[in-house]
Structures are given as C-alpha cells and as structure tokens.
Amino acid sequence: MSKRNIASFLKGRIFFYGILLIAAAAILTYLFLREKPVEYYDRTGYYLGTYVTVRVGSKTISPVVLADAAMKEIARIDEKFGSRGSGTIARLNATGQADDLDQETVFLVKSALEVAENTGGAFDPTLFTLTALWGFDDADSEKRVPLDSEIASALAKTGYRRVELDENEMAVRLPEGLTLDLGGIAKGYAVDLAIARIKSLDPQATGFIDAGGDIGVIGPKYGDRPWIVGIRDPRGKSVQDVIEYIYLYDGAVATSGDYERFFIVDGIRYHHILDPKTGNPSRSGVISATVINKSAMLADAYATAAFVMGKDPGITFLPRYGTLVFLVMEDRSTFKSPGFEVYQQK
C-alpha cells in the first residue's frame, strides 16, 4: 500500500472514530441531562372524619411543600365547616342564625342546597339529627334501630327547603331544632381547594388527593398517564376486591356504599346513607354508587344522591348536571350512565 493510500486510510479511520466519539458523547450527555421521572411524595392525615392522603409530584417545587400546603387547606375546611367544635357551621347550629357570613360559607351552603334541589331532596344537608339518632354521627356512638316514633320526631326537624339563605345579606337562618350538616359536601370541597392550592404553587404538578374515597386528580400520572381507580366490590372481603376500574386524567370520582358504615340486626344491614323521605337507611336497591364529575365537591354530594335515587331516575337524570353514574345493585348487577364507558378505557 502506497504512502498516499495509507494516509487516506488513516484519515478515514480517524474521521470514523471521531464520529463515533461525538455520537457517544451526545448519548452520554442525553443520558446525564435527560429528565428524571417525577417522584411522588405521600402525606396522610385524619380530617373530615376520614383519612386523607395527598400524593403529589413536581419538577420545580418540593412535593413536601405542596403536600403541606394542601393539608393546611384541608385542615382549615375541617375546622370551619365541621358540625362539631367551634367552627362556622357549629356556631350557626347553636344559635339558629348567622349574619355577615363570608363568601366561602355562603357558596358552600348555596351549593349544598342546589344539589338538594337538583336531586329532589335525595341529597339533604339537614339530616344530622337523624344521623345521630341512628348512631352514625360518630364512630363511638351507639348504633341502634330507633323506634318509628323517634324517627318521625327527628324527621320533623329536617328539610333543606326550610333553610333560609339570604345571599344579599350574607345570612343563613334555621328554624328551631333544624341543624345544618355540610359533611356530605365539605369533604369534596376540601379536595377541590387543596388541588387549587397545589396548582397555584405549581400549575404543572401532578398526583391526586384521596379523602376517604373522594378522589380528585391534581394532574396525570407522570404527566401523561391516567390514574387507575378501582371501584370496590361492595360485598368483597377487603378493599383489594374490585368490581371495575376507571382511568382518570383529571376531574374527580366519589363512591357512596352501604359497606362504609353499617351494623346488622336480625340479619338486616342498616347503613349510614339515609333516605330523607323515610328517615331510614335507603332501600333503593343500590349498594354502591360511584360518580364522576369535574368537581370533587359535586362528586361527593351526587354520589349520596345517586345511592338514594337508585337506577331510575339516577342513571338518566344526573348526567344533566355533569355527573356520570355507576351503580352496583343488591344482586351485584351493574348499571351506568351513557358516557361512563369512556372512563373505563385505558
């Protein structure tokens, strides 16, 4: 091989290895600098009568900071709108009236009354007297089947239409004996506010908040995947027994079931979801109602209403309020609103 050919060959080899070196450097740089998957942080606390878990991840802010901000917001709502203690609703129930309320309180009371009206009273935020009568107001309360006369007396102290809300005066008035209980809507509201607080700090944050089965999505898993939510089998032996899965990129889901709080007497299951018309546990044929809504607050309230309303008119009626329904009946058959199947697809 001539010197000219040898030189040409060496130049070619040098060029080839140079290209390889540049490519290797580029690959190493990419591997070093590429974006790491979001790491999620979990925080759990006991608020609103249940365990609340915040799972959050962020590329720009410590998820610990985000979870702390969310929990502070949830604790604030728990203190303010709980029926016990010294919060706004507790004081209202003690005095029967409240003037010069703040906008948040008026909004939540108005929202509760609107859901009650939309569902023909299937959701009613004035059932606390009945709830306490059955022993479902507290985990430590005695659970018992009240006498018919006791139920009738407690029913006389309920009725959402008897709540007087004056938005102009920012005032609420309650007739004697009636108490307002926002527990069926405040939990979802707290989830909505906690998510809003997280997004105000990092609009790109992802994760979810689970408040005793009321789940609100902060953002898709790792930014582009759905969160998988299992609908519990109401007659399963554990929470791991699932009857259906749904896939959420955003929005909220809530479930009301007769397996959450109940006791059995003479083979009859008495649960905490009371029918406002009878004062007894609802016997609509539903044992579990799962609803999807953009708002956790509305999902929370409409899940209770769907349980009480039953298959008809619940399945066809509630979608007009942006709520999709999945019902599990006593015979384990299932029914769902048209459109619910969208959330059953991966």
C-alpha positions as CSV (number, residue, x, y, z in Angstrom):
1,M,0.0,0.0,0.0
2,S,1.4,3.4,-1.0
3,K,2.0,6.1,1.5
4,R,-0.8,8.1,-0.1
5,N,-3.2,5.2,0.4
6,I,-2.1,4.7,3.9
7,A,-2.6,8.4,4.7
8,S,-6.0,8.3,3.2
9,F,-6.9,5.1,5.1
10,L,-5.8,6.7,8.4
11,K,-7.7,9.8,7.7
12,G,-10.8,7.8,7.1
13,R,-10.4,5.8,10.3
14,I,-9.8,9.0,12.3
15,F,-12.9,10.5,10.8
16,F,-14.9,7.4,11.6
17,Y,-13.8,7.2,15.2
18,G,-14.3,10.9,15.5
19,I,-17.9,10.5,14.5
20,L,-18.3,7.6,17.0
21,L,-16.8,9.7,19.7
22,I,-19.1,12.6,19.1
23,A,-22.1,10.3,19.0
24,A,-21.1,8.6,22.2
25,A,-20.6,12.0,23.9
26,A,-24.0,13.1,22.7
27,I,-25.6,9.9,24.1
28,L,-23.9,10.3,27.4
29,T,-24.9,13.9,27.6
30,Y,-28.5,13.0,26.9
31,L,-28.5,10.2,29.5
32,F,-27.0,12.5,32.1
33,L,-29.2,15.5,31.4
34,R,-32.5,13.8,30.4
35,E,-35.4,14.5,32.7
36,K,-35.9,12.1,35.5
37,P,-39.4,10.7,36.1
38,V,-41.4,12.6,38.7
39,E,-41.0,11.2,42.2
40,Y,-44.2,11.2,44.2
41,Y,-44.5,12.1,47.9
42,D,-47.3,10.9,50.1
43,R,-48.8,12.6,53.1
44,T,-51.7,11.2,55.2
45,G,-53.7,12.9,57.9
46,Y,-57.1,12.4,59.6
47,Y,-59.5,15.2,58.7
48,L,-63.2,15.5,57.9
49,G,-63.9,12.2,59.7
50,T,-61.7,10.2,57.5
51,Y,-58.1,9.6,56.4
52,V,-56.9,12.0,53.7
53,T,-53.9,11.2,51.5
54,V,-52.1,13.6,49.3
55,R,-49.9,12.1,46.6
56,V,-48.1,14.8,44.7
57,G,-45.1,15.2,42.4
58,S,-43.4,18.3,40.9
59,K,-40.5,19.1,38.7
60,T,-40.0,22.6,40.2
61,I,-41.1,22.6,43.8
62,S,-40.6,20.2,46.7
63,P,-43.6,17.9,46.8
64,V,-43.3,18.1,50.6
65,V,-44.1,21.8,50.4
66,L,-47.0,21.1,48.1
67,A,-48.4,18.4,50.3
68,D,-48.0,20.6,53.4
69,A,-50.0,23.4,51.7
70,A,-52.7,21.0,50.7
71,M,-53.1,19.6,54.2
72,K,-53.3,23.0,55.7
73,E,-56.1,23.9,53.4
74,I,-58.0,20.6,54.2
75,A,-57.5,21.2,58.0
76,R,-58.9,24.7,57.6
77,I,-62.0,23.4,55.9
78,D,-62.4,20.7,58.6
79,E,-62.3,23.3,61.3
80,K,-64.6,25.8,59.6
81,F,-67.3,23.5,58.3
82,G,-67.4,20.6,60.8
83,S,-70.7,20.2,62.7
84,R,-68.8,19.9,66.0
85,G,-66.4,22.2,67.7
86,S,-66.4,26.0,67.3
87,G,-66.5,26.4,63.5
88,T,-68.8,28.5,61.4
89,I,-71.4,25.7,61.0
90,A,-71.3,24.6,64.6
91,R,-72.0,28.2,65.7
92,L,-74.8,28.5,63.2
93,N,-76.4,25.3,64.5
94,A,-76.0,26.6,68.1
95,T,-77.7,29.9,67.5
96,G,-80.0,29.2,64.6
97,Q,-78.8,32.1,62.6
98,A,-75.7,33.7,61.3
99,D,-75.3,37.2,59.7
100,D,-72.4,38.7,57.7
101,L,-71.1,35.3,56.7
102,D,-68.1,35.2,54.3
103,Q,-68.4,34.4,50.7
104,E,-67.0,30.9,51.1
105,T,-69.6,29.9,53.6
106,V,-72.4,31.3,51.5
107,F,-71.0,29.5,48.5
108,L,-70.9,26.1,50.2
109,V,-74.3,26.4,51.8
110,K,-75.8,27.5,48.4
111,S,-74.0,24.6,46.6
112,A,-75.5,22.1,49.1
113,L,-79.0,23.5,48.7
114,E,-78.7,23.5,44.9
115,V,-77.7,19.8,44.9
116,A,-80.6,19.1,47.2
117,E,-83.0,20.9,44.8
118,N,-81.5,19.2,41.7
119,T,-82.0,15.8,43.2
120,G,-85.4,16.3,44.7
121,G,-84.1,16.1,48.2
122,A,-82.2,12.8,47.7
123,F,-79.2,14.7,49.0
124,D,-80.3,16.7,52.1
125,P,-77.8,18.6,54.2
126,T,-80.2,18.8,57.2
127,L,-80.2,15.2,58.3
128,F,-77.8,15.4,61.3
129,T,-80.5,14.8,63.9
130,L,-81.4,11.6,62.1
131,T,-77.8,10.6,61.6
132,A,-77.2,11.0,65.3
133,L,-80.3,9.1,66.2
134,W,-79.0,6.0,64.3
135,G,-75.6,6.4,65.8
136,F,-73.8,7.3,62.6
137,D,-72.7,10.7,63.7
138,D,-69.5,9.3,65.3
139,A,-67.6,6.1,65.3
140,D,-68.0,5.8,69.1
141,S,-71.8,6.5,69.1
142,E,-74.1,3.6,70.0
143,K,-75.6,2.1,66.8
144,R,-79.2,1.1,67.1
145,V,-82.5,0.8,65.3
146,P,-84.7,3.7,66.5
147,L,-88.4,3.5,67.2
148,D,-90.7,4.7,64.5
149,S,-91.9,7.5,66.8
150,E,-88.2,8.6,67.3
151,I,-87.7,8.6,63.5
152,A,-90.8,10.7,62.9
153,S,-89.8,13.2,65.6
154,A,-86.3,13.5,64.0
155,L,-87.7,13.8,60.5
156,A,-89.8,16.8,61.7
157,K,-86.5,18.6,62.4
158,T,-85.1,18.1,58.9
159,G,-85.8,19.6,55.4
160,Y,-83.4,21.5,53.2
161,R,-86.2,23.8,52.0
162,R,-86.6,25.2,55.5
163,V,-83.1,26.6,55.4
164,E,-83.2,30.4,54.7
165,L,-80.3,31.6,52.7
166,D,-80.1,35.3,52.0
167,E,-77.2,36.0,49.7
168,N,-77.7,39.7,49.7
169,E,-77.4,39.9,53.5
170,M,-74.9,37.0,53.5
171,A,-77.0,35.4,56.2
172,V,-78.5,31.9,57.0
173,R,-81.4,31.2,59.3
174,L,-82.5,27.9,60.6
175,P,-85.9,27.0,62.1
176,E,-85.8,25.8,65.7
177,G,-84.5,22.3,66.0
178,L,-83.0,22.0,62.5
179,T,-79.3,21.6,62.1
180,L,-77.1,22.0,59.0
181,D,-74.6,19.3,58.2
182,L,-72.2,20.0,55.3
183,G,-70.3,16.8,55.8
184,G,-71.7,15.3,52.6
185,I,-70.2,18.1,50.5
186,A,-67.4,19.7,52.5
187,K,-65.0,16.8,52.1
188,G,-65.1,17.1,48.3
189,Y,-64.9,20.8,48.6
190,A,-61.7,20.5,50.7
191,V,-60.2,18.3,48.0
192,D,-61.0,20.8,45.3
193,L,-59.5,23.7,47.3
194,A,-56.4,21.6,48.2
195,I,-55.8,20.8,44.5
196,A,-56.3,24.5,43.6
197,R,-53.8,25.5,46.3
198,I,-51.2,23.0,44.8
199,K,-51.8,24.2,41.3
200,S,-51.4,27.8,42.4
201,L,-47.8,26.9,43.5
202,D,-47.0,24.7,40.5
203,P,-49.5,24.6,37.6
204,Q,-47.7,21.5,36.3
205,A,-47.8,19.5,39.5
206,T,-49.3,16.0,39.2
207,G,-50.9,13.5,41.6
208,F,-54.2,13.0,43.4
209,I,-55.9,13.5,46.7
210,D,-57.9,10.8,48.3
211,A,-60.3,11.8,51.1
212,G,-61.9,8.6,52.2
213,G,-62.8,7.5,48.7
214,D,-63.4,11.0,47.3
215,I,-60.6,11.3,44.8
216,G,-59.6,14.4,43.0
217,V,-56.8,14.4,40.3
218,I,-54.1,17.0,40.5
219,G,-52.6,16.0,37.2
220,P,-52.0,12.9,35.1
221,K,-49.5,10.3,36.4
222,Y,-46.0,11.3,35.2
223,G,-47.7,14.0,33.2
224,D,-49.3,11.8,30.5
225,R,-50.8,8.6,32.1
226,P,-54.1,8.1,33.8
227,W,-54.6,7.3,37.4
228,I,-56.2,3.9,37.8
229,V,-59.1,3.9,40.4
230,G,-60.7,0.7,41.5
231,I,-64.4,0.6,42.3
232,R,-64.6,-1.6,45.3
233,D,-66.8,-4.7,45.3
234,P,-69.4,-3.8,47.9
235,R,-69.6,-7.4,49.1
236,G,-65.9,-8.1,48.7
237,K,-63.8,-9.3,51.7
238,S,-61.3,-6.4,51.5
239,V,-60.6,-3.1,49.8
240,Q,-58.5,-5.1,47.3
241,D,-61.6,-6.7,45.9
242,V,-62.5,-4.6,42.9
243,I,-65.6,-4.8,40.6
244,E,-64.5,-2.3,38.0
245,Y,-61.6,0.0,37.1
246,I,-61.8,3.6,35.8
247,Y,-59.0,5.7,34.3
248,L,-58.7,9.4,35.2
249,Y,-56.5,12.1,33.7
250,D,-58.4,14.9,35.5
251,G,-61.6,15.5,37.4
252,A,-62.9,13.6,40.4
253,V,-64.6,10.4,41.5
254,A,-66.6,9.6,44.6
255,T,-68.3,6.5,45.9
256,S,-71.1,6.0,48.4
257,G,-71.6,2.4,49.6
258,D,-73.6,0.6,52.3
259,Y,-70.4,-1.1,53.4
260,E,-68.8,2.1,54.7
261,R,-70.6,2.5,58.0
262,F,-73.2,0.0,59.0
263,F,-74.4,-2.5,61.6
264,I,-76.5,-5.7,61.3
265,V,-79.5,-6.6,63.5
266,D,-81.5,-9.7,62.9
267,G,-79.8,-10.3,59.6
268,I,-80.7,-6.8,58.3
269,R,-78.0,-4.3,57.3
270,Y,-78.6,-0.8,58.5
271,H,-76.2,1.7,56.8
272,H,-75.5,5.4,57.2
273,I,-76.9,6.6,53.8
274,L,-80.4,7.7,55.0
275,D,-83.4,8.3,52.8
276,P,-84.6,11.9,53.6
277,K,-88.2,10.9,52.9
278,T,-88.3,7.9,55.3
279,G,-85.6,8.6,57.9
280,N,-84.4,5.0,57.4
281,P,-81.4,3.7,55.5
282,S,-82.0,4.0,51.8
283,R,-83.6,0.9,50.2
284,S,-83.3,1.9,46.6
285,G,-81.7,-1.4,45.6
286,V,-78.3,0.2,45.3
287,I,-75.4,-1.0,47.4
288,S,-72.8,1.2,45.8
289,A,-72.9,4.4,43.8
290,T,-69.9,5.8,42.0
291,V,-70.0,9.1,40.2
292,I,-67.5,11.1,38.1
293,N,-67.6,14.9,38.0
294,K,-65.1,17.7,37.2
295,S,-65.6,18.8,40.9
296,A,-64.8,16.6,43.9
297,M,-67.4,18.7,45.8
298,L,-70.1,17.8,43.4
299,A,-69.0,14.2,43.0
300,D,-69.2,13.8,46.8
301,A,-72.7,15.2,47.0
302,Y,-74.1,13.5,43.9
303,A,-72.7,10.1,45.0
304,T,-75.0,10.2,48.0
305,A,-77.9,11.3,45.9
306,A,-77.3,8.6,43.3
307,F,-77.4,6.0,46.0
308,V,-80.8,7.2,47.3
309,M,-82.3,7.8,43.9
310,G,-81.4,4.4,42.5
311,K,-81.3,3.2,39.0
312,D,-84.3,5.2,37.9
313,P,-84.1,8.1,37.6
314,G,-80.5,8.4,38.8
315,I,-78.7,6.9,35.8
316,T,-80.5,9.0,33.3
317,F,-81.2,12.1,35.4
318,L,-77.9,13.0,36.9
319,P,-75.8,13.4,33.7
320,R,-77.6,16.7,33.1
321,Y,-75.6,18.1,36.0
322,G,-72.3,16.9,34.6
323,T,-72.3,13.7,36.6
324,L,-71.8,10.2,35.3
325,V,-73.0,7.3,37.4
326,F,-72.0,3.7,38.0
327,L,-74.4,1.7,40.3
328,V,-73.9,-1.7,41.9
329,M,-77.3,-3.3,42.8
330,E,-78.2,-5.8,45.6
331,D,-78.0,-8.7,43.1
332,R,-74.5,-7.5,42.1
333,S,-75.7,-6.3,38.7
334,T,-74.3,-3.0,37.5
335,F,-75.7,-0.1,35.6
336,K,-74.0,3.0,34.2
337,S,-74.8,6.3,32.6
338,P,-74.2,6.7,28.9
339,G,-70.7,8.0,28.6
340,F,-69.3,6.4,31.7
341,E,-67.6,3.8,29.5
342,V,-65.2,6.5,28.3
343,Y,-63.5,6.3,31.7
344,Q,-63.3,2.5,31.6
345,Q,-60.9,2.6,28.7
346,K,-57.1,2.7,29.3
